[in-house]
């Protein structure tokens, strides 16, 4: 009976270790996605600032022409 319990315990521990390893891999993937999204967000913010500057410049030119 004790050997059977030890065998079940070993099986459960092995399954737990495999689950932990899978979760670690998933966590690493999610971290990489987060880094990628952060970089994409920074690029989009820079693009937005660039467009805002261009629009502001064009509105300024229109205001000069109207005045």
mmCIF file of the N, C-alpha and C atoms, coordinates in Angstrom:
data_MODEL
# 
_entry.id   MODEL 
# 
loop_
_atom_site.group_PDB 
_atom_site.id 
_atom_site.type_symbol 
_atom_site.label_atom_id 
_atom_site.label_alt_id 
_atom_site.label_comp_id 
_atom_site.label_asym_id 
_atom_site.label_entity_id 
_atom_site.label_seq_id 
_atom_site.pdbx_PDB_ins_code 
_atom_site.Cartn_x 
_atom_site.Cartn_y 
_atom_site.Cartn_z 
_atom_site.occupancy 
_atom_site.B_iso_or_equiv 
_atom_site.pdbx_formal_charge 
_atom_site.auth_seq_id 
_atom_site.auth_comp_id 
_atom_site.auth_asym_id 
_atom_site.auth_atom_id 
_atom_site.pdbx_PDB_model_num 
ATOM 1   N N  . UNK A 1 1  ? 0.832  -1.201 0.000   1.00 0.00 ? 1  UNK A N  1 
ATOM 2   C CA . UNK A 1 1  ? 0.000  0.000  0.000   1.00 0.00 ? 1  UNK A CA 1 
ATOM 3   C C  . UNK A 1 1  ? 0.870  1.256  0.000   1.00 0.00 ? 1  UNK A C  1 
ATOM 4   N N  . UNK A 1 2  ? 1.931  1.273  0.759   1.00 0.00 ? 2  UNK A N  1 
ATOM 5   C CA . UNK A 1 2  ? 2.802  2.446  0.822   1.00 0.00 ? 2  UNK A CA 1 
ATOM 6   C C  . UNK A 1 2  ? 3.459  2.724  -0.514  1.00 0.00 ? 2  UNK A C  1 
ATOM 7   N N  . UNK A 1 3  ? 3.877  1.667  -1.211  1.00 0.00 ? 3  UNK A N  1 
ATOM 8   C CA . UNK A 1 3  ? 4.478  1.858  -2.526  1.00 0.00 ? 3  UNK A CA 1 
ATOM 9   C C  . UNK A 1 3  ? 3.469  2.429  -3.516  1.00 0.00 ? 3  UNK A C  1 
ATOM 10  N N  . UNK A 1 4  ? 2.242  2.001  -3.395  1.00 0.00 ? 4  UNK A N  1 
ATOM 11  C CA . UNK A 1 4  ? 1.195  2.520  -4.271  1.00 0.00 ? 4  UNK A CA 1 
ATOM 12  C C  . UNK A 1 4  ? 0.966  4.005  -4.007  1.00 0.00 ? 4  UNK A C  1 
ATOM 13  N N  . UNK A 1 5  ? 0.938  4.390  -2.754  1.00 0.00 ? 5  UNK A N  1 
ATOM 14  C CA . UNK A 1 5  ? 0.768  5.805  -2.397  1.00 0.00 ? 5  UNK A CA 1 
ATOM 15  C C  . UNK A 1 5  ? 1.953  6.634  -2.874  1.00 0.00 ? 5  UNK A C  1 
ATOM 16  N N  . UNK A 1 6  ? 3.159  6.080  -2.711  1.00 0.00 ? 6  UNK A N  1 
ATOM 17  C CA . UNK A 1 6  ? 4.343  6.798  -3.175  1.00 0.00 ? 6  UNK A CA 1 
ATOM 18  C C  . UNK A 1 6  ? 4.320  6.959  -4.700  1.00 0.00 ? 6  UNK A C  1 
ATOM 19  N N  . UNK A 1 7  ? 3.866  5.945  -5.379  1.00 0.00 ? 7  UNK A N  1 
ATOM 20  C CA . UNK A 1 7  ? 3.766  6.011  -6.834  1.00 0.00 ? 7  UNK A CA 1 
ATOM 21  C C  . UNK A 1 7  ? 2.763  7.073  -7.264  1.00 0.00 ? 7  UNK A C  1 
ATOM 22  N N  . UNK A 1 8  ? 1.621  7.137  -6.591  1.00 0.00 ? 8  UNK A N  1 
ATOM 23  C CA . UNK A 1 8  ? 0.608  8.163  -6.895  1.00 0.00 ? 8  UNK A CA 1 
ATOM 24  C C  . UNK A 1 8  ? 1.155  9.551  -6.608  1.00 0.00 ? 8  UNK A C  1 
ATOM 25  N N  . UNK A 1 9  ? 1.867  9.665  -5.497  1.00 0.00 ? 9  UNK A N  1 
ATOM 26  C CA . UNK A 1 9  ? 2.451  10.953 -5.136  1.00 0.00 ? 9  UNK A CA 1 
ATOM 27  C C  . UNK A 1 9  ? 3.480  11.376 -6.179  1.00 0.00 ? 9  UNK A C  1 
ATOM 28  N N  . UNK A 1 10 ? 4.301  10.432 -6.605  1.00 0.00 ? 10 UNK A N  1 
ATOM 29  C CA . UNK A 1 10 ? 5.305  10.731 -7.628  1.00 0.00 ? 10 UNK A CA 1 
ATOM 30  C C  . UNK A 1 10 ? 4.638  11.189 -8.918  1.00 0.00 ? 10 UNK A C  1 
ATOM 31  N N  . UNK A 1 11 ? 3.568  10.524 -9.302  1.00 0.00 ? 11 UNK A N  1 
ATOM 32  C CA . UNK A 1 11 ? 2.833  10.889 -10.517 1.00 0.00 ? 11 UNK A CA 1 
ATOM 33  C C  . UNK A 1 11 ? 2.267  12.304 -10.400 1.00 0.00 ? 11 UNK A C  1 
ATOM 34  N N  . UNK A 1 12 ? 1.696  12.606 -9.257  1.00 0.00 ? 12 UNK A N  1 
ATOM 35  C CA . UNK A 1 12 ? 1.117  13.942 -9.054  1.00 0.00 ? 12 UNK A CA 1 
ATOM 36  C C  . UNK A 1 12 ? 2.205  15.011 -9.041  1.00 0.00 ? 12 UNK A C  1 
ATOM 37  N N  . UNK A 1 13 ? 3.344  14.707 -8.415  1.00 0.00 ? 13 UNK A N  1 
ATOM 38  C CA . UNK A 1 13 ? 4.450  15.672 -8.382  1.00 0.00 ? 13 UNK A CA 1 
ATOM 39  C C  . UNK A 1 13 ? 4.969  15.905 -9.789  1.00 0.00 ? 13 UNK A C  1 
ATOM 40  N N  . UNK A 1 14 ? 5.115  14.862 -10.565 1.00 0.00 ? 14 UNK A N  1 
ATOM 41  C CA . UNK A 1 14 ? 5.595  14.996 -11.945 1.00 0.00 ? 14 UNK A CA 1 
ATOM 42  C C  . UNK A 1 14 ? 4.619  15.837 -12.767 1.00 0.00 ? 14 UNK A C  1 
ATOM 43  N N  . UNK A 1 15 ? 3.337  15.569 -12.613 1.00 0.00 ? 15 UNK A N  1 
ATOM 44  C CA . UNK A 1 15 ? 2.327  16.352 -13.337 1.00 0.00 ? 15 UNK A CA 1 
ATOM 45  C C  . UNK A 1 15 ? 2.377  17.815 -12.921 1.00 0.00 ? 15 UNK A C  1 
ATOM 46  N N  . UNK A 1 16 ? 2.572  18.054 -11.646 1.00 0.00 ? 16 UNK A N  1 
ATOM 47  C CA . UNK A 1 16 ? 2.664  19.429 -11.140 1.00 0.00 ? 16 UNK A CA 1 
ATOM 48  C C  . UNK A 1 16 ? 3.883  20.135 -11.716 1.00 0.00 ? 16 UNK A C  1 
ATOM 49  N N  . UNK A 1 17 ? 5.017  19.445 -11.758 1.00 0.00 ? 17 UNK A N  1 
ATOM 50  C CA . UNK A 1 17 ? 6.232  20.035 -12.323 1.00 0.00 ? 17 UNK A CA 1 
ATOM 51  C C  . UNK A 1 17 ? 6.057  20.357 -13.808 1.00 0.00 ? 17 UNK A C  1 
ATOM 52  N N  . UNK A 1 18 ? 5.388  19.483 -14.529 1.00 0.00 ? 18 UNK A N  1 
ATOM 53  C CA . UNK A 1 18 ? 5.123  19.749 -15.943 1.00 0.00 ? 18 UNK A CA 1 
ATOM 54  C C  . UNK A 1 18 ? 4.209  20.954 -16.111 1.00 0.00 ? 18 UNK A C  1 
ATOM 55  N N  . UNK A 1 19 ? 3.202  21.050 -15.258 1.00 0.00 ? 19 UNK A N  1 
ATOM 56  C CA . UNK A 1 19 ? 2.296  22.204 -15.308 1.00 0.00 ? 19 UNK A CA 1 
ATOM 57  C C  . UNK A 1 19 ? 3.041  23.495 -15.010 1.00 0.00 ? 19 UNK A C  1 
ATOM 58  N N  . UNK A 1 20 ? 3.920  23.456 -14.022 1.00 0.00 ? 20 UNK A N  1 
ATOM 59  C CA . UNK A 1 20 ? 4.710  24.638 -13.664 1.00 0.00 ? 20 UNK A CA 1 
ATOM 60  C C  . UNK A 1 20 ? 5.581  25.055 -14.843 1.00 0.00 ? 20 UNK A C  1 
ATOM 61  N N  . UNK A 1 21 ? 6.198  24.084 -15.502 1.00 0.00 ? 21 UNK A N  1 
ATOM 62  C CA . UNK A 1 21 ? 7.053  24.392 -16.650 1.00 0.00 ? 21 UNK A CA 1 
ATOM 63  C C  . UNK A 1 21 ? 6.240  25.008 -17.786 1.00 0.00 ? 21 UNK A C  1 
ATOM 64  N N  . UNK A 1 22 ? 5.068  24.474 -18.047 1.00 0.00 ? 22 UNK A N  1 
ATOM 65  C CA . UNK A 1 22 ? 4.203  25.047 -19.082 1.00 0.00 ? 22 UNK A CA 1 
ATOM 66  C C  . UNK A 1 22 ? 3.784  26.468 -18.730 1.00 0.00 ? 22 UNK A C  1 
ATOM 67  N N  . UNK A 1 23 ? 3.462  26.681 -17.471 1.00 0.00 ? 23 UNK A N  1 
ATOM 68  C CA . UNK A 1 23 ? 3.065  28.025 -17.042 1.00 0.00 ? 23 UNK A CA 1 
ATOM 69  C C  . UNK A 1 23 ? 4.222  29.017 -17.156 1.00 0.00 ? 23 UNK A C  1 
ATOM 70  N N  . UNK A 1 24 ? 5.430  28.552 -16.872 1.00 0.00 ? 24 UNK A N  1 
ATOM 71  C CA . UNK A 1 24 ? 6.603  29.414 -17.027 1.00 0.00 ? 24 UNK A CA 1 
ATOM 72  C C  . UNK A 1 24 ? 6.785  29.805 -18.488 1.00 0.00 ? 24 UNK A C  1 
ATOM 73  N N  . UNK A 1 25 ? 6.581  28.842 -19.380 1.00 0.00 ? 25 UNK A N  1 
ATOM 74  C CA . UNK A 1 25 ? 6.708  29.132 -20.807 1.00 0.00 ? 25 UNK A CA 1 
ATOM 75  C C  . UNK A 1 25 ? 5.634  30.120 -21.258 1.00 0.00 ? 25 UNK A C  1 
ATOM 76  N N  . UNK A 1 26 ? 4.411  29.926 -20.794 1.00 0.00 ? 26 UNK A N  1 
ATOM 77  C CA . UNK A 1 26 ? 3.327  30.847 -21.136 1.00 0.00 ? 26 UNK A CA 1 
ATOM 78  C C  . UNK A 1 26 ? 3.608  32.239 -20.596 1.00 0.00 ? 26 UNK A C  1 
ATOM 79  N N  . UNK A 1 27 ? 4.138  32.308 -19.390 1.00 0.00 ? 27 UNK A N  1 
ATOM 80  C CA . UNK A 1 27 ? 4.470  33.607 -18.792 1.00 0.00 ? 27 UNK A CA 1 
ATOM 81  C C  . UNK A 1 27 ? 5.525  34.320 -19.616 1.00 0.00 ? 27 UNK A C  1 
ATOM 82  N N  . UNK A 1 28 ? 6.536  33.594 -20.063 1.00 0.00 ? 28 UNK A N  1 
ATOM 83  C CA . UNK A 1 28 ? 7.580  34.196 -20.885 1.00 0.00 ? 28 UNK A CA 1 
ATOM 84  C C  . UNK A 1 28 ? 7.004  34.718 -22.202 1.00 0.00 ? 28 UNK A C  1 
ATOM 85  N N  . UNK A 1 29 ? 6.102  33.953 -22.813 1.00 0.00 ? 29 UNK A N  1 
ATOM 86  C CA . UNK A 1 29 ? 5.449  34.400 -24.040 1.00 0.00 ? 29 UNK A CA 1 
ATOM 87  C C  . UNK A 1 29 ? 4.657  35.683 -23.803 1.00 0.00 ? 29 UNK A C  1 
ATOM 88  N N  . UNK A 1 30 ? 3.940  35.728 -22.694 1.00 0.00 ? 30 UNK A N  1 
ATOM 89  C CA . UNK A 1 30 ? 3.141  36.918 -22.379 1.00 0.00 ? 30 UNK A CA 1 
ATOM 90  C C  . UNK A 1 30 ? 4.038  38.124 -22.104 1.00 0.00 ? 30 UNK A C  1 
ATOM 91  N N  . UNK A 1 31 ? 5.173  37.896 -21.463 1.00 0.00 ? 31 UNK A N  1 
ATOM 92  C CA . UNK A 1 31 ? 6.124  38.994 -21.232 1.00 0.00 ? 31 UNK A CA 1 
ATOM 93  C C  . UNK A 1 31 ? 6.621  39.542 -22.557 1.00 0.00 ? 31 UNK A C  1 
ATOM 94  N N  . UNK A 1 32 ? 6.937  38.642 -23.502 1.00 0.00 ? 32 UNK A N  1 
ATOM 95  C CA . UNK A 1 32 ? 7.399  39.082 -24.815 1.00 0.00 ? 32 UNK A CA 1 
ATOM 96  C C  . UNK A 1 32 ? 6.311  39.860 -25.548 1.00 0.00 ? 32 UNK A C  1 
ATOM 97  N N  . UNK A 1 33 ? 5.073  39.398 -25.436 1.00 0.00 ? 33 UNK A N  1 
ATOM 98  C CA . UNK A 1 33 ? 3.959  40.128 -26.050 1.00 0.00 ? 33 UNK A CA 1 
ATOM 99  C C  . UNK A 1 33 ? 3.829  41.513 -25.425 1.00 0.00 ? 33 UNK A C  1 
ATOM 100 N N  . UNK A 1 34 ? 3.995  41.576 -24.106 1.00 0.00 ? 34 UNK A N  1 
ATOM 101 C CA . UNK A 1 34 ? 3.915  42.865 -23.407 1.00 0.00 ? 34 UNK A CA 1 
ATOM 102 C C  . UNK A 1 34 ? 4.999  43.816 -23.887 1.00 0.00 ? 34 UNK A C  1 
ATOM 103 N N  . UNK A 1 35 ? 6.213  43.301 -24.054 1.00 0.00 ? 35 UNK A N  1 
ATOM 104 C CA . UNK A 1 35 ? 7.315  44.130 -24.545 1.00 0.00 ? 35 UNK A CA 1 
ATOM 105 C C  . UNK A 1 35 ? 7.006  44.623 -25.953 1.00 0.00 ? 35 UNK A C  1 
ATOM 106 N N  . UNK A 1 36 ? 6.502  43.729 -26.787 1.00 0.00 ? 36 UNK A N  1 
ATOM 107 C CA . UNK A 1 36 ? 6.161  44.092 -28.158 1.00 0.00 ? 36 UNK A CA 1 
ATOM 108 C C  . UNK A 1 36 ? 5.066  45.159 -28.189 1.00 0.00 ? 36 UNK A C  1 
ATOM 109 N N  . UNK A 1 37 ? 4.058  44.992 -27.350 1.00 0.00 ? 37 UNK A N  1 
ATOM 110 C CA . UNK A 1 37 ? 2.970  45.977 -27.298 1.00 0.00 ? 37 UNK A CA 1 
ATOM 111 C C  . UNK A 1 37 ? 3.459  47.325 -26.777 1.00 0.00 ? 37 UNK A C  1 
ATOM 112 N N  . UNK A 1 38 ? 4.381  47.304 -25.821 1.00 0.00 ? 38 UNK A N  1 
ATOM 113 C CA . UNK A 1 38 ? 4.939  48.551 -25.303 1.00 0.00 ? 38 UNK A CA 1 
ATOM 114 C C  . UNK A 1 38 ? 5.697  49.285 -26.397 1.00 0.00 ? 38 UNK A C  1 
ATOM 115 N N  . UNK A 1 39 ? 6.501  48.531 -27.165 1.00 0.00 ? 39 UNK A N  1 
ATOM 116 C CA . UNK A 1 39 ? 7.246  49.144 -28.265 1.00 0.00 ? 39 UNK A CA 1 
ATOM 117 C C  . UNK A 1 39 ? 6.292  49.693 -29.326 1.00 0.00 ? 39 UNK A C  1 
ATOM 118 N N  . UNK A 1 40 ? 5.244  48.933 -29.626 1.00 0.00 ? 40 UNK A N  1 
ATOM 119 C CA . UNK A 1 40 ? 4.269  49.387 -30.610 1.00 0.00 ? 40 UNK A CA 1 
ATOM 120 C C  . UNK A 1 40 ? 3.558  50.647 -30.111 1.00 0.00 ? 40 UNK A C  1 
ATOM 121 N N  . UNK A 1 41 ? 3.233  50.680 -28.837 1.00 0.00 ? 41 UNK A N  1 
ATOM 122 C CA . UNK A 1 41 ? 2.579  51.848 -28.256 1.00 0.00 ? 41 UNK A CA 1 
ATOM 123 C C  . UNK A 1 41 ? 3.473  53.080 -28.348 1.00 0.00 ? 41 UNK A C  1 
ATOM 124 N N  . UNK A 1 42 ? 4.765  52.899 -28.072 1.00 0.00 ? 42 UNK A N  1 
ATOM 125 C CA . UNK A 1 42 ? 5.702  54.020 -28.173 1.00 0.00 ? 42 UNK A CA 1 
ATOM 126 C C  . UNK A 1 42 ? 5.778  54.542 -29.602 1.00 0.00 ? 42 UNK A C  1 
ATOM 127 N N  . UNK A 1 43 ? 5.827  53.613 -30.569 1.00 0.00 ? 43 UNK A N  1 
ATOM 128 C CA . UNK A 1 43 ? 5.882  54.018 -31.970 1.00 0.00 ? 43 UNK A CA 1 
ATOM 129 C C  . UNK A 1 43 ? 4.615  54.775 -32.367 1.00 0.00 ? 43 UNK A C  1 
ATOM 130 N N  . UNK A 1 44 ? 3.466  54.271 -31.949 1.00 0.00 ? 44 UNK A N  1 
ATOM 131 C CA . UNK A 1 44 ? 2.212  54.949 -32.275 1.00 0.00 ? 44 UNK A CA 1 
ATOM 132 C C  . UNK A 1 44 ? 2.123  56.317 -31.608 1.00 0.00 ? 44 UNK A C  1 
ATOM 133 N N  . UNK A 1 45 ? 2.643  56.435 -30.408 1.00 0.00 ? 45 UNK A N  1 
ATOM 134 C CA . UNK A 1 45 ? 2.658  57.733 -29.732 1.00 0.00 ? 45 UNK A CA 1 
ATOM 135 C C  . UNK A 1 45 ? 3.539  58.717 -30.482 1.00 0.00 ? 45 UNK A C  1 
ATOM 136 N N  . UNK A 1 46 ? 4.677  58.243 -30.962 1.00 0.00 ? 46 UNK A N  1 
ATOM 137 C CA . UNK A 1 46 ? 5.555  59.110 -31.751 1.00 0.00 ? 46 UNK A CA 1 
ATOM 138 C C  . UNK A 1 46 ? 4.877  59.525 -33.050 1.00 0.00 ? 46 UNK A C  1 
ATOM 139 N N  . UNK A 1 47 ? 4.203  58.578 -33.689 1.00 0.00 ? 47 UNK A N  1 
ATOM 140 C CA . UNK A 1 47 ? 3.477  58.899 -34.922 1.00 0.00 ? 47 UNK A CA 1 
ATOM 141 C C  . UNK A 1 47 ? 2.392  59.942 -34.654 1.00 0.00 ? 47 UNK A C  1 
ATOM 142 N N  . UNK A 1 48 ? 1.671  59.770 -33.559 1.00 0.00 ? 48 UNK A N  1 
ATOM 143 C CA . UNK A 1 48 ? 0.615  60.716 -33.203 1.00 0.00 ? 48 UNK A CA 1 
ATOM 144 C C  . UNK A 1 48 ? 1.187  62.106 -32.962 1.00 0.00 ? 48 UNK A C  1 
ATOM 145 N N  . UNK A 1 49 ? 2.290  62.179 -32.246 1.00 0.00 ? 49 UNK A N  1 
ATOM 146 C CA . UNK A 1 49 ? 2.927  63.479 -31.999 1.00 0.00 ? 49 UNK A CA 1 
ATOM 147 C C  . UNK A 1 49 ? 3.370  64.122 -33.308 1.00 0.00 ? 49 UNK A C  1 
ATOM 148 N N  . UNK A 1 50 ? 3.913  63.306 -34.205 1.00 0.00 ? 50 UNK A N  1 
ATOM 149 C CA . UNK A 1 50 ? 4.345  63.819 -35.500 1.00 0.00 ? 50 UNK A CA 1 
ATOM 150 C C  . UNK A 1 50 ? 3.167  64.384 -36.283 1.00 0.00 ? 50 UNK A C  1 
ATOM 151 N N  . UNK A 1 51 ? 2.083  63.638 -36.316 1.00 0.00 ? 51 UNK A N  1 
ATOM 152 C CA . UNK A 1 51 ? 0.892  64.114 -37.022 1.00 0.00 ? 51 UNK A CA 1 
ATOM 153 C C  . UNK A 1 51 ? 0.335  65.382 -36.379 1.00 0.00 ? 51 UNK A C  1 
ATOM 154 N N  . UNK A 1 52 ? 0.332  65.427 -35.059 1.00 0.00 ? 52 UNK A N  1 
ATOM 155 C CA . UNK A 1 52 ? -0.154 66.636 -34.377 1.00 0.00 ? 52 UNK A CA 1 
ATOM 156 C C  . UNK A 1 52 ? 0.684  67.852 -34.750 1.00 0.00 ? 52 UNK A C  1 
ATOM 157 N N  . UNK A 1 53 ? 2.000  67.669 -34.817 1.00 0.00 ? 53 UNK A N  1 
ATOM 158 C CA . UNK A 1 53 ? 2.875  68.780 -35.201 1.00 0.00 ? 53 UNK A CA 1 
ATOM 159 C C  . UNK A 1 53 ? 2.591  69.225 -36.634 1.00 0.00 ? 53 UNK A C  1 
ATOM 160 N N  . UNK A 1 54 ? 2.400  68.256 -37.532 1.00 0.00 ? 54 UNK A N  1 
ATOM 161 C CA . UNK A 1 54 ? 2.116  68.590 -38.933 1.00 0.00 ? 54 UNK A CA 1 
ATOM 162 C C  . UNK A 1 54 ? 0.786  69.329 -39.065 1.00 0.00 ? 54 UNK A C  1 
ATOM 163 N N  . UNK A 1 55 ? -0.224 68.847 -38.372 1.00 0.00 ? 55 UNK A N  1 
ATOM 164 C CA . UNK A 1 55 ? -1.545 69.490 -38.437 1.00 0.00 ? 55 UNK A CA 1 
ATOM 165 C C  . UNK A 1 55 ? -1.470 70.897 -37.849 1.00 0.00 ? 55 UNK A C  1 
ATOM 166 N N  . UNK A 1 56 ? -0.782 71.017 -36.728 1.00 0.00 ? 56 UNK A N  1 
ATOM 167 C CA . UNK A 1 56 ? -0.639 72.341 -36.101 1.00 0.00 ? 56 UNK A CA 1 
ATOM 168 C C  . UNK A 1 56 ? 0.068  73.305 -37.060 1.00 0.00 ? 56 UNK A C  1 
ATOM 169 N N  . UNK A 1 57 ? 1.099  72.805 -37.735 1.00 0.00 ? 57 UNK A N  1 
ATOM 170 C CA . UNK A 1 57 ? 1.816  73.642 -38.712 1.00 0.00 ? 57 UNK A CA 1 
ATOM 171 C C  . UNK A 1 57 ? 0.926  74.051 -39.862 1.00 0.00 ? 57 UNK A C  1 
ATOM 172 N N  . UNK A 1 58 ? 0.148  73.106 -40.365 1.00 0.00 ? 58 UNK A N  1 
ATOM 173 C CA . UNK A 1 58 ? -0.749 73.430 -41.480 1.00 0.00 ? 58 UNK A CA 1 
ATOM 174 C C  . UNK A 1 58 ? -1.837 74.415 -41.064 1.00 0.00 ? 58 UNK A C  1 
ATOM 175 N N  . UNK A 1 59 ? -2.380 74.244 -39.874 1.00 0.00 ? 59 UNK A N  1 
ATOM 176 C CA . UNK A 1 59 ? -3.393 75.190 -39.377 1.00 0.00 ? 59 UNK A CA 1 
ATOM 177 C C  . UNK A 1 59 ? -2.766 76.568 -39.225 1.00 0.00 ? 59 UNK A C  1 
ATOM 178 N N  . UNK A 1 60 ? -1.521 76.599 -38.761 1.00 0.00 ? 60 UNK A N  1 
ATOM 179 C CA . UNK A 1 60 ? -0.820 77.883 -38.651 1.00 0.00 ? 60 UNK A CA 1 
ATOM 180 C C  . UNK A 1 60 ? -0.658 78.546 -40.003 1.00 0.00 ? 60 UNK A C  1 
ATOM 181 N N  . UNK A 1 61 ? -0.314 77.762 -41.016 1.00 0.00 ? 61 UNK A N  1 
ATOM 182 C CA . UNK A 1 61 ? -0.187 78.318 -42.369 1.00 0.00 ? 61 UNK A CA 1 
ATOM 183 C C  . UNK A 1 61 ? -1.527 78.846 -42.877 1.00 0.00 ? 61 UNK A C  1 
ATOM 184 N N  . UNK A 1 62 ? -2.590 78.118 -42.615 1.00 0.00 ? 62 UNK A N  1 
ATOM 185 C CA . UNK A 1 62 ? -3.925 78.578 -43.029 1.00 0.00 ? 62 UNK A CA 1 
ATOM 186 C C  . UNK A 1 62 ? -4.287 79.875 -42.330 1.00 0.00 ? 62 UNK A C  1 
ATOM 187 N N  . UNK A 1 63 ? -3.984 79.964 -41.043 1.00 0.00 ? 63 UNK A N  1 
ATOM 188 C CA . UNK A 1 63 ? -4.272 81.184 -40.302 1.00 0.00 ? 63 UNK A CA 1 
ATOM 189 C C  . UNK A 1 63 ? -3.501 82.369 -40.852 1.00 0.00 ? 63 UNK A C  1 
ATOM 190 N N  . UNK A 1 64 ? -2.251 82.131 -41.267 1.00 0.00 ? 64 UNK A N  1 
ATOM 191 C CA . UNK A 1 64 ? -1.450 83.226 -41.853 1.00 0.00 ? 64 UNK A CA 1 
ATOM 192 C C  . UNK A 1 64 ? -2.047 83.690 -43.180 1.00 0.00 ? 64 UNK A C  1 
ATOM 193 N N  . UNK A 1 65 ? -2.530 82.759 -43.967 1.00 0.00 ? 65 UNK A N  1 
ATOM 194 C CA . UNK A 1 65 ? -3.114 83.089 -45.271 1.00 0.00 ? 65 UNK A CA 1 
ATOM 195 C C  . UNK A 1 65 ? -4.426 83.839 -45.105 1.00 0.00 ? 65 UNK A C  1 
ATOM 196 N N  . UNK A 1 66 ? -5.213 83.482 -44.102 1.00 0.00 ? 66 UNK A N  1 
ATOM 197 C CA . UNK A 1 66 ? -6.494 84.126 -43.884 1.00 0.00 ? 66 UNK A CA 1 
ATOM 198 C C  . UNK A 1 66 ? -6.298 85.532 -43.325 1.00 0.00 ? 66 UNK A C  1 
ATOM 199 N N  . UNK A 1 67 ? -5.270 85.717 -42.523 1.00 0.00 ? 67 UNK A N  1 
ATOM 200 C CA . UNK A 1 67 ? -5.023 87.029 -41.900 1.00 0.00 ? 67 UNK A CA 1 
ATOM 201 C C  . UNK A 1 67 ? -4.505 88.036 -42.834 1.00 0.00 ? 67 UNK A C  1 
# 
